Amino acid sequence: MSFRTDRFGGAEVVPFRKRAPIAVASETKLPVLIILHQESSTPGRVGNALRALGHRLDIRRPRFGDPLPETLDRHAGAVIFGGPMSANDPDDYIRHEIDWIEIPLREQRPFLGICLGAQMLAMQLGARVAPHAEALTQIGYYPIRPTAAGRALCPAWPAQVYHWHREGFELPAGAELLAEGDDFPVQAFRTGNAFGVQFHPDVTYAMMHRWTTRGYDGFSAPGARQRHHHFADRAVYDVAERAWLDHFIDGWLARQPVLAQAAE
């Protein structure tokens, strides 16, 4: 494998490898496990990027009774998406999903948590998930700043990204901070082959219309951007966020367990 290893502050950083796109029939690639939280939810732009790489999507909704696999041996990776619920909620399916994340962590499989999914990953790793101390929210586009480790993994980060959340999380012990923000400092982190992002690179134009219509009452929350700003800012920042996602997904799926890398 053509991985290059750099070091930042004594911590090992393995950059995403660059590879040319290869047209492969989806039947020859393992599916990616997609975990959603509402009946109407879709994997959005993340699903589009995965399909473009030839992966089928194994969509499951544990909230409505779908089981989760006991191993990811038959999956290329797993993504837990967002939702209006909290990682602190006592519902059985929330607790079950948080506990289940131990499987991709133990098997060192590619895992991605988006917003609620990132909060679940942080909680599985022992970090606290909580509302902002001043009750601030992030609903709309907000700036993020990649760290040196974040730029080493994925060099071109967008200046602003799309958010819709009321809670944030601490950086888990031993995890690597990839991007930071102002009101919610931890915006992206990595531990092994598991990644968590507080923002929503998955949101398509159609999804933004739905969210800003059905979630209109959220615009009165402290820190929230008004609806027209969502679309005005998307015209400015979405191209960079989309390019970042495509690069990230390709490199994320290329990651393999350490033992598998050593065997090649």
BATORTOR-921311 format. One line per 5 residues: number of its first residue (from 0); their letters; for each residue z, y, x of N, C-alpha, C. Coordinates in nm, 3 decimals, always signed. Layout:
<recs>
NUM) A) Z:Y:X:Z:Y:X:Z:Y:X ~ ...
</recs>
This chain:
<recs>
0) MSFRT) +0.000:-0.119:+0.083:+0.000:+0.000:+0.000:+0.000:+0.124:+0.086 ~ -0.071:+0.228:+0.043:-0.088:+0.346:+0.127:+0.016:+0.454:+0.098 ~ +0.144:+0.412:+0.088:+0.250:+0.511:+0.070:+0.283:+0.577:+0.203 ~ +0.310:+0.707:+0.196:+0.357:+0.782:+0.312:+0.501:+0.821:+0.283 ~ +0.588:+0.812:+0.382:+0.728:+0.844:+0.362:+0.767:+0.967:+0.441
5) DRFGG) +0.824:+1.068:+0.369:+0.880:+1.187:+0.432:+1.030:+1.187:+0.409 ~ +1.100:+1.281:+0.472:+1.244:+1.289:+0.452:+1.283:+1.434:+0.430 ~ +1.370:+1.455:+0.331:+1.426:+1.586:+0.304:+1.578:+1.572:+0.305 ~ +1.642:+1.639:+0.396:+1.787:+1.638:+0.399:+1.846:+1.500:+0.407 ~ +1.779:+1.409:+0.475:+1.831:+1.275:+0.492:+1.795:+1.182:+0.377
10) AEVVP) +1.737:+1.235:+0.268:+1.699:+1.153:+0.155:+1.553:+1.114:+0.166 ~ +1.523:+0.989:+0.141:+1.386:+0.941:+0.153:+1.305:+0.980:+0.030 ~ +1.189:+1.035:+0.050:+1.101:+1.077:-0.057:+0.968:+1.005:-0.041 ~ +0.927:+0.933:-0.144:+0.801:+0.860:-0.140:+0.702:+0.931:-0.231 ~ +0.603:+1.001:-0.175:+0.509:+1.075:-0.259:+0.423:+0.982:-0.344
15) FRKRA) +0.374:+1.033:-0.457:+0.277:+0.959:-0.535:+0.152:+0.942:-0.451 ~ +0.098:+0.823:-0.450:-0.024:+0.802:-0.375:-0.143:+0.856:-0.453 ~ -0.248:+0.894:-0.379:-0.371:+0.940:-0.440:-0.467:+0.822:-0.448 ~ -0.526:+0.805:-0.565:-0.620:+0.694:-0.579:-0.735:+0.736:-0.669 ~ -0.852:+0.686:-0.642:-0.968:+0.719:-0.723:-0.959:+0.646:-0.856
20) PIAVA) -0.999:+0.711:-0.966:-0.996:+0.643:-1.095:-1.094:+0.527:-1.098 ~ -1.051:+0.417:-1.155:-1.133:+0.298:-1.163:-1.142:+0.258:-1.309 ~ -1.262:+0.239:-1.358:-1.279:+0.198:-1.497:-1.248:+0.050:-1.509 ~ -1.139:+0.016:-1.575:-1.098:-0.123:-1.593:-1.072:-0.145:-1.740 ~ -1.120:-0.254:-1.794:-1.094:-0.285:-1.934:-0.945:-0.297:-1.959
25) SETKL) -0.899:-0.244:-2.073:-0.756:-0.241:-2.099:-0.695:-0.380:-2.106 ~ -0.776:-0.483:-2.138:-0.722:-0.619:-2.146:-0.673:-0.669:-2.012 ~ -0.719:-0.611:-1.902:-0.679:-0.659:-1.770:-0.553:-0.589:-1.719 ~ -0.505:-0.488:-1.791:-0.387:-0.415:-1.748:-0.272:-0.441:-1.844 ~ -0.151:-0.438:-1.791:-0.035:-0.456:-1.875:-0.016:-0.335:-1.967
30) PVLII) +0.037:-0.357:-2.086:+0.062:-0.244:-2.175:+0.182:-0.163:-2.127 ~ +0.195:-0.043:-2.177:+0.311:+0.041:-2.151:+0.397:+0.045:-2.277 ~ +0.525:+0.021:-2.261:+0.618:+0.023:-2.373:+0.646:+0.167:-2.414 ~ +0.626:+0.199:-2.541:+0.646:+0.333:-2.596:+0.758:+0.326:-2.699 ~ +0.865:+0.404:-2.679:+0.980:+0.403:-2.770:+0.986:+0.538:-2.840
35) LHQES) +0.969:+0.535:-2.973:+0.967:+0.656:-3.054:+1.084:+0.655:-3.152 ~ +1.113:+0.772:-3.210:+1.236:+0.785:-3.289:+1.216:+0.829:-3.433 ~ +1.095:+0.859:-3.475:+1.068:+0.895:-3.612:+0.944:+0.821:-3.660 ~ +0.934:+0.801:-3.791:+0.819:+0.728:-3.846:+0.688:+0.798:-3.815 ~ +0.690:+0.930:-3.813:+0.567:+1.007:-3.793:+0.542:+1.042:-3.647
40) STPGR) +0.631:+1.003:-3.557:+0.616:+1.039:-3.415:+0.497:+0.968:-3.352 ~ +0.435:+1.034:-3.255:+0.327:+0.974:-3.177:+0.355:+0.999:-3.028 ~ +0.293:+0.922:-2.940:+0.310:+0.945:-2.796:+0.228:+1.062:-2.744 ~ +0.150:+1.127:-2.830:+0.081:+1.249:-2.794:-0.003:+1.240:-2.668 ~ +0.010:+1.343:-2.586:-0.072:+1.353:-2.466:-0.037:+1.246:-2.363
45) VGNAL) +0.088:+1.201:-2.360:+0.125:+1.092:-2.269:+0.048:+0.966:-2.308 ~ +0.043:+0.937:-2.437:-0.034:+0.822:-2.483:-0.181:+0.835:-2.448 ~ -0.236:+0.954:-2.463:-0.376:+0.976:-2.427:-0.401:+0.949:-2.279 ~ -0.309:+0.996:-2.194:-0.324:+0.976:-2.049:-0.316:+0.828:-2.013 ~ -0.226:+0.755:-2.080:-0.212:+0.612:-2.052:-0.335:+0.535:-2.096
50) RALGH) -0.386:+0.568:-2.213:-0.508:+0.501:-2.261:-0.626:+0.530:-2.169 ~ -0.633:+0.653:-2.118:-0.743:+0.689:-2.029:-0.740:+0.607:-1.901 ~ -0.621:+0.562:-1.862:-0.607:+0.477:-1.744:-0.626:+0.329:-1.775 ~ -0.656:+0.297:-1.901:-0.685:+0.159:-1.939:-0.568:+0.080:-1.991 ~ -0.456:+0.145:-2.021:-0.337:+0.073:-2.069:-0.328:+0.076:-2.221
55) RLDIR) -0.296:-0.039:-2.278:-0.263:-0.043:-2.420:-0.120:+0.008:-2.439 ~ -0.088:+0.052:-2.560:+0.044:+0.103:-2.590:+0.118:+0.005:-2.682 ~ +0.233:-0.039:-2.637:+0.320:-0.125:-2.718:+0.426:-0.034:-2.780 ~ +0.398:+0.014:-2.902:+0.483:+0.114:-2.967:+0.593:+0.047:-3.048 ~ +0.716:+0.089:-3.020:+0.831:+0.034:-3.092:+0.924:+0.148:-3.134
60) RPRFG) +0.987:+0.126:-3.249:+1.083:+0.222:-3.305:+1.213:+0.148:-3.335 ~ +1.302:+0.138:-3.237:+1.429:+0.066:-3.259:+1.509:+0.121:-3.376 ~ +1.495:+0.249:-3.404:+1.566:+0.310:-3.516:+1.533:+0.240:-3.648 ~ +1.411:+0.184:-3.657:+1.368:+0.118:-3.779:+1.360:-0.034:-3.763 ~ +1.432:-0.086:-3.665:+1.448:-0.231:-3.653:+1.362:-0.301:-3.551
65) DPLPE) +1.275:-0.230:-3.480:+1.193:-0.296:-3.378:+1.279:-0.338:-3.260 ~ +1.263:-0.462:-3.212:+1.341:-0.506:-3.096:+1.285:-0.450:-2.965 ~ +1.370:-0.442:-2.865:+1.327:-0.403:-2.731:+1.324:-0.527:-2.642 ~ +1.230:-0.535:-2.548:+1.217:-0.656:-2.466:+1.335:-0.674:-2.370 ~ +1.363:-0.798:-2.338:+1.473:-0.830:-2.246:+1.432:-0.815:-2.101
70) TLDRH) +1.303:-0.797:-2.075:+1.251:-0.772:-1.941:+1.123:-0.690:-1.954 ~ +1.087:-0.620:-1.848:+0.960:-0.545:-1.846:+0.855:-0.617:-1.762 ~ +0.873:-0.747:-1.741:+0.776:-0.823:-1.663:+0.636:-0.818:-1.725 ~ +0.628:-0.800:-1.855:+0.499:-0.800:-1.923:+0.454:-0.659:-1.961 ~ +0.515:-0.559:-1.898:+0.479:-0.419:-1.923:+0.458:-0.347:-1.791
75) AGAVI) +0.367:-0.251:-1.792:+0.344:-0.169:-1.672:+0.451:-0.064:-1.653 ~ +0.523:-0.031:-1.758:+0.628:+0.070:-1.752:+0.678:+0.097:-1.892 ~ +0.771:+0.191:-1.904:+0.829:+0.223:-2.035:+0.855:+0.373:-2.044 ~ +0.835:+0.428:-2.165:+0.861:+0.569:-2.191:+0.948:+0.580:-2.315 ~ +1.060:+0.652:-2.305:+1.139:+0.688:-2.422:+1.114:+0.835:-2.451
80) FGGPM) +1.072:+0.864:-2.573:+1.034:+0.999:-2.611:+1.152:+1.074:-2.674 ~ +1.124:+1.193:-2.724:+1.227:+1.278:-2.780:+1.249:+1.254:-2.928 ~ +1.329:+1.342:-2.987:+1.360:+1.335:-3.129:+1.469:+1.435:-3.162 ~ +1.493:+1.459:-3.289:+1.593:+1.558:-3.328:+1.737:+1.511:-3.313 ~ +1.756:+1.384:-3.285:+1.891:+1.331:-3.270:+1.948:+1.364:-3.131
85) SANDP) +2.073:+1.329:-3.108:+2.140:+1.355:-2.981:+2.175:+1.223:-2.913 ~ +2.174:+1.224:-2.781:+2.220:+1.107:-2.706:+2.368:+1.082:-2.727 ~ +2.439:+1.181:-2.781:+2.581:+1.166:-2.810:+2.609:+1.109:-2.949 ~ +2.504:+1.091:-3.030:+2.524:+1.039:-3.165:+2.578:+0.897:-3.160 ~ +2.661:+0.859:-3.259:+2.722:+0.725:-3.258:+2.634:+0.615:-3.315
90) DDYIR) +2.513:+0.647:-3.361:+2.427:+0.547:-3.424:+2.402:+0.428:-3.332 ~ +2.396:+0.310:-3.390:+2.380:+0.188:-3.311:+2.253:+0.190:-3.228 ~ +2.142:+0.239:-3.285:+2.016:+0.235:-3.212:+2.019:+0.329:-3.091 ~ +2.093:+0.440:-3.101:+2.108:+0.531:-2.987:+2.184:+0.461:-2.875 ~ +2.295:+0.399:-2.909:+2.374:+0.328:-2.808:+2.292:+0.214:-2.748
95) HEIDW) +2.215:+0.145:-2.833:+2.136:+0.032:-2.785:+2.029:+0.077:-2.687 ~ +1.960:+0.187:-2.717:+1.856:+0.236:-2.626:+1.915:+0.278:-2.492 ~ +2.029:+0.347:-2.496:+2.094:+0.387:-2.370:+2.130:+0.266:-2.288 ~ +2.187:+0.165:-2.352:+2.223:+0.041:-2.280:+2.099:-0.029:-2.228 ~ +1.990:-0.027:-2.306:+1.868:-0.098:-2.267:+1.806:-0.040:-2.140
100) IEIPL) +1.824:+0.088:-2.115:+1.766:+0.151:-1.996:+1.812:+0.082:-1.868 ~ +1.921:+0.010:-1.875:+1.967:-0.064:-1.757:+1.862:-0.165:-1.709 ~ +1.777:-0.213:-1.801:+1.676:-0.313:-1.764:+1.570:-0.255:-1.671 ~ +1.500:-0.146:-1.706:+1.405:-0.091:-1.609:+1.471:-0.043:-1.480 ~ +1.597:+0.004:-1.489:+1.666:+0.045:-1.366:+1.690:-0.076:-1.276
105) REQRP) +1.737:-0.185:-1.334:+1.767:-0.305:-1.255:+1.640:-0.368:-1.200 ~ +1.533:-0.369:-1.281:+1.408:-0.431:-1.239:+1.319:-0.336:-1.159 ~ +1.362:-0.210:-1.143:+1.288:-0.108:-1.067:+1.147:-0.088:-1.121 ~ +1.135:-0.091:-1.253:+1.007:-0.069:-1.318:+0.987:+0.079:-1.347 ~ +0.864:+0.127:-1.354:+0.842:+0.267:-1.390:+0.900:+0.299:-1.527
110) FLGIC) +0.988:+0.397:-1.530:+1.050:+0.442:-1.655:+1.041:+0.594:-1.661 ~ +1.011:+0.645:-1.780:+1.004:+0.789:-1.801:+1.080:+0.825:-1.928 ~ +1.174:+0.917:-1.916:+1.245:+0.969:-2.032:+1.204:+1.113:-2.055 ~ +1.164:+1.145:-2.178:+1.119:+1.280:-2.213:+1.220:+1.340:-2.310 ~ +1.279:+1.452:-2.273:+1.376:+1.526:-2.355:+1.492:+1.433:-2.395
115) LGAQM) +1.498:+1.386:-2.518:+1.604:+1.292:-2.557:+1.605:+1.171:-2.466 ~ +1.486:+1.121:-2.430:+1.478:+1.005:-2.341:+1.538:+1.033:-2.205 ~ +1.520:+1.157:-2.154:+1.580:+1.196:-2.027:+1.731:+1.206:-2.040 ~ +1.779:+1.256:-2.154:+1.922:+1.265:-2.178:+1.984:+1.125:-2.186 ~ +1.911:+1.030:-2.246:+1.959:+0.892:-2.251:+1.967:+0.832:-2.112
120) LAMQL) +1.865:+0.859:-2.029:+1.867:+0.810:-1.891:+1.985:+0.870:-1.816 ~ +2.008:+1.000:-1.830:+2.120:+1.064:-1.763:+2.253:+1.003:-1.807 ~ +2.266:+0.976:-1.936:+2.390:+0.917:-1.987:+2.408:+0.775:-1.935 ~ +2.301:+0.698:-1.929:+2.309:+0.561:-1.872:+2.357:+0.565:-1.728 ~ +2.322:+0.673:-1.658:+2.361:+0.688:-1.517:+2.497:+0.756:-1.501
125) GARVA) +2.565:+0.783:-1.612:+2.700:+0.836:-1.606:+2.713:+0.986:-1.612 ~ +2.602:+1.059:-1.638:+2.607:+1.205:-1.645:+2.642:+1.251:-1.786 ~ +2.691:+1.373:-1.796:+2.730:+1.430:-1.925:+2.610:+1.498:-1.990 ~ +2.596:+1.477:-2.120:+2.495:+1.544:-2.202:+2.569:+1.632:-2.301 ~ +2.534:+1.762:-2.308:+2.610:+1.853:-2.393:+2.527:+1.977:-2.426
130) PHAEA) +2.564:+2.049:-2.534:+2.499:+2.177:-2.563:+2.529:+2.280:-2.456 ~ +2.451:+2.385:-2.451:+2.475:+2.495:-2.358:+2.608:+2.560:-2.390 ~ +2.679:+2.607:-2.288:+2.812:+2.666:-2.308:+2.807:+2.789:-2.397 ~ +2.693:+2.858:-2.402:+2.677:+2.976:-2.487:+2.588:+2.948:-2.608 ~ +2.572:+2.819:-2.639:+2.494:+2.775:-2.756:+2.346:+2.813:-2.746
135) LTQIG) +2.295:+2.837:-2.625:+2.154:+2.869:-2.608:+2.068:+2.744:-2.630 ~ +1.945:+2.769:-2.673:+1.847:+2.661:-2.688:+1.724:+2.695:-2.605 ~ +1.637:+2.598:-2.590:+1.503:+2.621:-2.535:+1.403:+2.566:-2.635 ~ +1.337:+2.656:-2.706:+1.235:+2.620:-2.805:+1.115:+2.710:-2.777 ~ +1.016:+2.654:-2.709:+0.901:+2.732:-2.664:+0.875:+2.706:-2.517
140) YYPIR) +0.806:+2.799:-2.452:+0.776:+2.786:-2.309:+0.880:+2.861:-2.226 ~ +0.924:+2.795:-2.115:+1.023:+2.853:-2.024:+0.987:+2.815:-1.881 ~ +1.026:+2.898:-1.783:+0.991:+2.870:-1.643:+1.070:+2.752:-1.587 ~ +1.007:+2.680:-1.497:+1.076:+2.581:-1.415:+1.036:+2.602:-1.270 ~ +1.120:+2.552:-1.179:+1.095:+2.566:-1.035:+1.107:+2.428:-0.971
145) PTAAG) +0.998:+2.374:-0.917:+1.009:+2.245:-0.849:+1.088:+2.259:-0.720 ~ +1.164:+2.158:-0.688:+1.235:+2.153:-0.560:+1.140:+2.102:-0.453 ~ +1.185:+2.100:-0.329:+1.103:+2.045:-0.221:+1.070:+1.899:-0.248 ~ +1.167:+1.824:-0.298:+1.141:+1.683:-0.331:+1.041:+1.671:-0.445 ~ +1.049:+1.762:-0.544:+0.954:+1.760:-0.654:+0.813:+1.789:-0.609
150) RALCP) +0.797:+1.886:-0.520:+0.663:+1.919:-0.469:+0.609:+1.807:-0.382 ~ +0.697:+1.735:-0.311:+0.650:+1.624:-0.228:+0.595:+1.511:-0.313 ~ +0.654:+1.491:-0.431:+0.607:+1.385:-0.520:+0.483:+1.425:-0.598 ~ +0.479:+1.551:-0.640:+0.371:+1.599:-0.726:+0.351:+1.746:-0.695 ~ +0.253:+1.783:-0.616:+0.247:+1.918:-0.558:+0.223:+2.032:-0.656
155) AWPAQ) +0.145:+2.011:-0.761:+0.105:+2.122:-0.849:+0.184:+2.118:-0.979 ~ +0.297:+2.189:-0.983:+0.378:+2.199:-1.104:+0.339:+2.322:-1.183 ~ +0.345:+2.315:-1.316:+0.317:+2.435:-1.396:+0.429:+2.537:-1.383 ~ +0.395:+2.664:-1.399:+0.496:+2.770:-1.389:+0.591:+2.768:-1.508 ~ +0.539:+2.736:-1.627:+0.621:+2.724:-1.746:+0.581:+2.598:-1.822
160) VYHWH) +0.678:+2.538:-1.891:+0.653:+2.414:-1.965:+0.713:+2.426:-2.105 ~ +0.670:+2.337:-2.192:+0.711:+2.343:-2.333:+0.841:+2.268:-2.355 ~ +0.934:+2.332:-2.428:+1.065:+2.273:-2.457:+1.092:+2.275:-2.607 ~ +1.182:+2.184:-2.648:+1.239:+2.191:-2.782:+1.370:+2.112:-2.779 ~ +1.477:+2.178:-2.738:+1.604:+2.107:-2.728:+1.721:+2.204:-2.736
165) REGFE) +1.835:+2.149:-2.776:+1.960:+2.224:-2.786:+2.063:+2.175:-2.686 ~ +2.038:+2.062:-2.624:+2.132:+2.004:-2.528:+2.066:+1.988:-2.392 ~ +2.147:+1.982:-2.290:+2.100:+1.955:-2.155:+2.189:+1.849:-2.092 ~ +2.167:+1.825:-1.964:+2.245:+1.721:-1.896:+2.271:+1.759:-1.751 ~ +2.374:+1.699:-1.697:+2.405:+1.715:-1.555:+2.313:+1.627:-1.473
170) LPAGA) +2.301:+1.659:-1.345:+2.227:+1.571:-1.255:+2.312:+1.448:-1.227 ~ +2.263:+1.328:-1.260:+2.343:+1.208:-1.235:+2.375:+1.190:-1.087 ~ +2.488:+1.131:-1.058:+2.528:+1.105:-0.920:+2.424:+1.019:-0.851 ~ +2.380:+1.061:-0.734:+2.282:+0.986:-0.656:+2.139:+1.012:-0.695 ~ +2.115:+1.087:-0.803:+1.977:+1.117:-0.846:+1.922:+1.234:-0.766
175) ELLAE) +1.791:+1.245:-0.766:+1.722:+1.349:-0.690:+1.666:+1.454:-0.786 ~ +1.704:+1.579:-0.767:+1.656:+1.687:-0.851:+1.511:+1.721:-0.814 ~ +1.422:+1.720:-0.912:+1.280:+1.747:-0.888:+1.238:+1.885:-0.937 ~ +1.303:+1.936:-1.041:+1.271:+2.069:-1.093:+1.395:+2.126:-1.159 ~ +1.411:+2.258:-1.148:+1.528:+2.324:-1.203:+1.486:+2.441:-1.289
180) GDDFP) +1.580:+2.488:-1.373:+1.557:+2.602:-1.459:+1.676:+2.694:-1.458 ~ +1.673:+2.793:-1.546:+1.780:+2.892:-1.549:+1.892:+2.852:-1.644 ~ +1.870:+2.859:-1.774:+1.975:+2.829:-1.870:+2.014:+2.681:-1.869 ~ +1.916:+2.594:-1.847:+1.941:+2.450:-1.834:+1.894:+2.409:-1.694 ~ +1.986:+2.400:-1.597:+1.947:+2.387:-1.456:+1.868:+2.260:-1.423
185) VQAFR) +1.901:+2.146:-1.486:+1.834:+2.020:-1.452:+1.715:+2.002:-1.546 ~ +1.595:+2.016:-1.490:+1.473:+2.005:-1.570:+1.395:+1.877:-1.543 ~ +1.410:+1.820:-1.425:+1.346:+1.693:-1.393:+1.422:+1.627:-1.280 ~ +1.436:+1.495:-1.288:+1.506:+1.423:-1.182:+1.450:+1.283:-1.169 ~ +1.485:+1.220:-1.059:+1.439:+1.083:-1.031:+1.552:+1.002:-0.974
190) TGNAF) +1.557:+0.876:-1.013:+1.641:+0.778:-0.946:+1.559:+0.650:-0.935 ~ +1.525:+0.611:-0.813:+1.436:+0.496:-0.795:+1.301:+0.524:-0.858 ~ +1.257:+0.434:-0.947:+1.130:+0.450:-1.017:+1.148:+0.504:-1.158 ~ +1.267:+0.556:-1.187:+1.296:+0.613:-1.318:+1.297:+0.766:-1.308 ~ +1.230:+0.830:-1.404:+1.217:+0.975:-1.406:+1.263:+1.029:-1.541
195) GVQFH) +1.325:+1.145:-1.539:+1.361:+1.213:-1.661:+1.314:+1.356:-1.656 ~ +1.252:+1.404:-1.765:+1.209:+1.544:-1.774:+1.268:+1.603:-1.902 ~ +1.327:+1.721:-1.892:+1.386:+1.784:-2.008:+1.281:+1.846:-2.100 ~ +1.161:+1.871:-2.047:+1.056:+1.938:-2.123:+0.962:+1.838:-2.190 ~ +0.859:+1.891:-2.257:+0.770:+1.809:-2.339:+0.625:+1.819:-2.294
200) PDVTY) +0.585:+1.747:-2.189:+0.443:+1.745:-2.152:+0.358:+1.665:-2.250 ~ +0.423:+1.596:-2.344:+0.352:+1.511:-2.439:+0.293:+1.587:-2.557 ~ +0.331:+1.714:-2.577:+0.295:+1.785:-2.699:+0.148:+1.829:-2.699 ~ +0.075:+1.784:-2.799:-0.063:+1.825:-2.820:-0.066:+1.951:-2.908 ~ -0.183:+2.008:-2.924:-0.198:+2.127:-3.008:-0.159:+2.094:-3.153
205) AMMHR) -0.202:+1.977:-3.201:-0.167:+1.937:-3.338:-0.017:+1.917:-3.353 ~ +0.046:+1.855:-3.252:+0.191:+1.836:-3.257:+0.265:+1.969:-3.260 ~ +0.216:+2.067:-3.183:+0.281:+2.198:-3.183:+0.275:+2.262:-3.320 ~ +0.162:+2.246:-3.389:+0.152:+2.297:-3.525:+0.256:+2.231:-3.616 ~ +0.269:+2.099:-3.606:+0.366:+2.028:-3.692:+0.509:+2.071:-3.660
210) WTTRG) +0.543:+2.072:-3.531:+0.680:+2.103:-3.491:+0.719:+2.245:-3.533 ~ +0.628:+2.339:-3.511:+0.663:+2.478:-3.540:+0.660:+2.508:-3.690 ~ +0.604:+2.416:-3.770:+0.608:+2.431:-3.915:+0.732:+2.363:-3.973 ~ +0.751:+2.237:-3.937:+0.866:+2.163:-3.992:+0.999:+2.208:-3.931 ~ +0.995:+2.257:-3.807:+1.118:+2.299:-3.741:+1.136:+2.449:-3.739
215) YDGFS) +1.079:+2.515:-3.839:+1.078:+2.662:-3.840:+1.219:+2.720:-3.834 ~ +1.319:+2.652:-3.894:+1.455:+2.706:-3.894:+1.513:+2.713:-3.754 ~ +1.456:+2.640:-3.658:+1.506:+2.642:-3.521:+1.483:+2.773:-3.450 ~ +1.390:+2.855:-3.500:+1.357:+2.980:-3.433:+1.468:+3.084:-3.442 ~ +1.566:+3.061:-3.529:+1.679:+3.154:-3.539:+1.788:+3.123:-3.438
220) APGAR) +1.776:+3.013:-3.364:+1.877:+2.975:-3.265:+1.871:+3.067:-3.144 ~ +1.985:+3.093:-3.080:+1.986:+3.178:-2.961:+1.895:+3.123:-2.851 ~ +1.811:+3.207:-2.797:+1.721:+3.168:-2.688:+1.586:+3.117:-2.732 ~ +1.570:+3.086:-2.862:+1.443:+3.030:-2.910:+1.333:+3.136:-2.911 ~ +1.212:+3.092:-2.877:+1.095:+3.180:-2.885:+1.034:+3.168:-3.025
225) QRHHH) +0.986:+3.280:-3.077:+0.925:+3.279:-3.210:+0.791:+3.206:-3.209 ~ +0.750:+3.159:-3.326:+0.637:+3.068:-3.339:+0.511:+3.123:-3.273 ~ +0.479:+3.249:-3.291:+0.353:+3.299:-3.237:+0.352:+3.296:-3.084 ~ +0.470:+3.303:-3.022:+0.476:+3.294:-2.876:+0.440:+3.154:-2.827 ~ +0.470:+3.051:-2.906:+0.437:+2.914:-2.866:+0.287:+2.900:-2.841
230) FADRA) +0.208:+2.955:-2.932:+0.063:+2.939:-2.920:+0.003:+3.036:-2.818 ~ +0.060:+3.156:-2.809:+0.013:+3.251:-2.708:+0.042:+3.198:-2.568 ~ +0.162:+3.143:-2.549:+0.198:+3.089:-2.417:+0.122:+2.961:-2.385 ~ +0.091:+2.882:-2.487:+0.013:+2.761:-2.463:-0.124:+2.795:-2.404 ~ -0.184:+2.903:-2.450:-0.314:+2.945:-2.398:-0.306:+2.979:-2.250
235) VYDVA) -0.188:+3.019:-2.204:-0.171:+3.058:-2.063:-0.131:+2.940:-1.976 ~ -0.038:+2.856:-2.025:+0.026:+2.757:-1.939:-0.017:+2.612:-1.961 ~ -0.089:+2.585:-2.070:-0.114:+2.445:-2.104:-0.208:+2.376:-2.007 ~ -0.306:+2.444:-1.954:-0.400:+2.380:-1.861:-0.327:+2.324:-1.740 ~ -0.234:+2.402:-1.685:-0.159:+2.356:-1.569:-0.064:+2.242:-1.605
240) ERAWL) -0.002:+2.250:-1.724:+0.089:+2.142:-1.764:+0.013:+2.012:-1.787 ~ -0.105:+2.022:-1.844:-0.186:+1.902:-1.868:-0.231:+1.839:-1.736 ~ -0.274:+1.921:-1.642:-0.317:+1.869:-1.511:-0.199:+1.804:-1.440 ~ -0.082:+1.866:-1.448:+0.037:+1.807:-1.386:+0.067:+1.671:-1.447 ~ +0.059:+1.660:-1.580:+0.090:+1.533:-1.647:-0.005:+1.423:-1.602
245) DHFID) -0.135:+1.452:-1.597:-0.232:+1.350:-1.556:-0.201:+1.300:-1.416 ~ -0.170:+1.392:-1.324:-0.137:+1.353:-1.187:-0.007:+1.274:-1.184 ~ +0.092:+1.320:-1.260:+0.221:+1.252:-1.261:+0.210:+1.110:-1.316 ~ +0.143:+1.093:-1.429:+0.134:+0.961:-1.492:+0.066:+0.862:-1.399 ~ -0.039:+0.904:-1.333:-0.112:+0.815:-1.242:-0.021:+0.768:-1.128
250) GWLAR) +0.051:+0.861:-1.068:+0.141:+0.824:-0.959:+0.261:+0.746:-1.006 ~ +0.313:+0.781:-1.123:+0.430:+0.711:-1.179:+0.400:+0.563:-1.203 ~ +0.285:+0.534:-1.261:+0.250:+0.394:-1.288:+0.220:+0.315:-1.161 ~ +0.186:+0.383:-1.054:+0.155:+0.315:-0.928:+0.282:+0.268:-0.856 ~ +0.398:+0.315:-0.900:+0.523:+0.278:-0.834:+0.558:+0.134:-0.867
255) QPVLA) +0.609:+0.062:-0.768:+0.645:-0.077:-0.784:+0.783:-0.101:-0.728 ~ +0.849:-0.211:-0.771:+0.978:-0.245:-0.713:+0.969:-0.256:-0.562 ~ +1.079:-0.225:-0.494:+1.082:-0.227:-0.348:+1.044:-0.363:-0.294 ~ +1.090:-0.469:-0.357:+1.059:-0.603:-0.310:+0.910:-0.633:-0.323 ~ +0.849:-0.581:-0.431:+0.704:-0.604:-0.449:+0.626:-0.530:-0.343
260) QAAE) +0.670:-0.408:-0.306:+0.601:-0.333:-0.202:+0.611:-0.407:-0.069 ~ +0.729:-0.462:-0.039:+0.749:-0.529:+0.088:+0.664:-0.654:+0.100 ~ +0.632:-0.715:-0.016:+0.556:-0.840:-0.013:+0.408:-0.817:+0.009 ~ +0.360:-0.693:-0.009:+0.216:-0.668:+0.005:+0.173:-0.657:+0.151
</recs>
